[in-house]
Amino acid sequence: MSVFRDEEWAEITKPELFGHLYMNGAFFSVVNLADKSHSNTVEVSYTGLTDYIFTLRLTTNLGNHNSEYGQKLSSDRIEMRCQYYF
């Protein structure tokens, strides 16, 4: 039995977003086919500095209050990340 049997997942990525060499963009979407709720994420990352990755991510959860993604405590979330590799 698969946990994700009633879900569809899609991802679109775009390297060199807006013509900037080190900026990448992505869009992710997960749709629950049973209750028609979904989660969408837009992400922009910058890798122009050696050993660093900067990421900005916006996630929205949409659906009825009794659906999988509609019952989440927060419907929107913004994340800003800085990763350093050594």
Secondary structure, 3 states (H helix, E strand, C coil): CCCCCCEEEEEEEECCHHHCCCEEEEEEEEEECCCCCEEEEEEEEECCCCCEEEEEEEEEEECCCCCCCCCCCCCEEEEEEEEECC
